[in-house]
Amino acid sequence: MEMSLLETLLRDISFFLKFSSSENINSEPVQKYYQGAEEILKVLKPIILNAIFDSEITSDEVLSKAFEELGVSVEELLQQFERWQPLSSKAYFVLQVESLISEIRNSCLDIFRVLKSSHQHLPYELSSASLELHLQKIKHVGYEQTPTVIKEAKRDQVGNFGPSSEILLRIAESLSLNSNMEILIEAVALEKLKENTAQAKKVAEVECIDQLIALITHMHHCLFLIKQSQTCSSVPIPLDFICPLSLELMTDPVIVASGQTYERAFIKKWFDLGLTVCPKTRQTLVHTSLIPNYTTKALIVNWCESNNVKLPDLVESTLNQVYPPCATKVKKLVEDLKSTSNNVKLPDLVESTLNQVYPPRATKVKKLVEDLKSTSNNVKLPDLVESTLNQVYPPCATKVKKLVEDLKSTSTYTQRVATAELRLLSKQNRDNRIIIANCGAISLLVDLLHSPDTKTQENAVTTLLNLSNIDNNKKAIVDANAIEPLIHVLQTGSPVAKENLAATLFSLSIFEINKARIGRSGAIRPLVDLLGNGTPRGKKDAAAALFNLSLFHENKAQIVQADAVRYLVKLLDPAAGMVDKAVAVLASLATTFEGRTAIGQEGGIPLLVEVVELGSARGKANATAALLQLCTNSSRFCIMVLQEGAVPPLVALSQSGTQRAKEKAQALLSYFQRHYRIF
């Protein structure tokens, strides 16, 4: 057995075990599965480290094969947890992860059985009694078997009756889908996953995801029926009065950009989670402004009075449903503090927490604690505050300083491990990103962009991407002369490094001064190459970066000269899943002569007209803006647009599109009327 195999396995296990401090895995069911895998790997790690490395048993072929299979499974499991985000699909995650944990469990059992039956001399740690103990530990690790239940439900879904409510309830509990909002978040996550999977042309996976979407949709429908049956009123509540997120009678209805109405607290929570699609229509929203729906509110009040129905208490509803665990803790904290001393004045922090019901962050809680201590020496802090101080944000500055020192090492392995840990820490939360930057990591990470080690380079790029989410760090990265090394990675790096590099350039180019600097540094051509030949994610990140750069006029000609328009026109095909991003860049380039010429030559006009007719709200607005530039600057292009049948969709858009789309459509129709008298 090659020692490098065991070293790689040990490294992956070590990285995995460090996920325990990550905020990303604190939610269920992710934490449950992490703990199961952690329990198995904690049994295995010391055996490999202390016993097998120096043992003759490593030459055993059966054992080598078992370790090789285990290494593959652990690496895939590590990738699954690295990719997990709070808005990822729980169902898909569980199907992938539980299968991998089962494989790891079986591989470990095989390894221990081989060791136990071996006739070779084994170290003391691998005695027969010790191995039996390890075998039993792994056998007794909890096993959910949720995928089996999901597969049964998918089979039932194909039949006439669908899965039973008991099965659906069991799946919902296993996936921690505890409310209608969480079910809808899962549905949105699955649809996004399906889009990405379809782009990668993974037909079997797309079919599986379709079945999961159907299952979650059925779960949502069943929950709605259960909610209706549980209503206290003998009079059915009109559907228009029920919030699609809470499934409760609305008390403060508001309208979103799609025209749908929701309870304010619930749709605000939806937006605060980072979701920008309408929960009901799944349409991408052009903005997240909330407009009070006074008409619906008046109708609800009138209906309640006519039917002797009491409106639900808005505060109770929000506390109990939007943030149930936090609400209970916050209420208890406030009551404890009030009962302890009549002189205690709650600072604005608590008022803010009560009003918005967000979990308190450690820095804010510390300030609260100091305020309370200075007010009354008799105040006894409840367990919640102590727990928050000790657990929410454990100090990591010392650890970061050590990792930053390791970046200076001449050992490739040490640099790889240090960059990997900084990558993980920088992904976890804003506080870590500030600490990493303040410890002087940025300039060292920039130097490592030239590392010959692919993994170190990937880790350095990704860490810089995470750090760039903070504005002060954006400036620090550019001041560290990072642009040229970043371009080097964009030209020579791995696919993952290129993806994250493009996302980093997008982040940095938000600042106007950086748009010019990045454009002049030679970044545009490799970004265009990534747009044309990269992975689906790489293409999206490249398009986003090119859009930002195109907002600086000097960069537009460079983008056109690099042949970007050819790729952008191809990406107007809905199958590519990038219509909105591509048409946004084209609309920006259409403000130049070179851009308009290239769009015409590459056959972009028919596709732009198609977007006006069939695209999203944002796509329609940008496509119309591009056509307006094409038509008002070239009679030849104008005739082509008219021949493509643009007038009917433009008329429809001028009446029902977004404000920007209406203005552009009306301007273009007016131009047609003045110059071609088409009406």
Buried (B, 14 or more C-beta within 10 A) or exposed (E): BEEEBBEBBBBBBBBBBEBEBBEBBEEBBBBBBBEBBBBBBEBBBEBBBBBBEEBEBBEBEEBBBBBBBBBBBBBBBBEBBBEBEEEBBBBBBBBBBBBBBBBBBBBBBBBBBBBBEBEEEBBEBBEEEBBEEBBEBBEEBEEBEBBEBBEEBBEBBEEEEBBEEEBBBBBBEBBBBEBBBBBBBBBBBBBBBBEBBBBEEEEEBBEBBBBBBBBBBBBBEBBBEEBEEEBEEEEEBEEEBBBBBBBBBBBBBBBBBBEBBBBBBBBBBBBEEEBEBBBBEEBBBBEBEBEEBEEBBEBBEEBBEEEEBEEBEBBEBBBEBBBEEBBEBBEEBBEBBEEBBEEBEBBEBBEEBBEBBBEBBBEBBBEBBEBBEEBBEEBEBBEBBEEBBEEBBEEBBEBBBEBBBBBEEEEEEBBBBBBBBBBBBBBBBEBBBBBBBBBBBBBBBBBBBEBEBEBBBBBBBBBBBBBBEBEEBBBBBBEBEBBEBBBBBBBEBBEBBBBBBBBBBBBBBEBEEBBBBBBBBBBBBBBBBBBBEBBBBBBBBBBBBBBBBBEBEEBBBBBBBBBBBBBBBBBBEBEBBBBBBBBBBBBBBBBBEBBBBBBBEBEBBBBBBBBBBEBBBBBBBBBBBBBBBBBBBBEEBBEBBBEBEBBEBBBBBBEEBBEBBBBBBBBBBEBBEEEEEEE
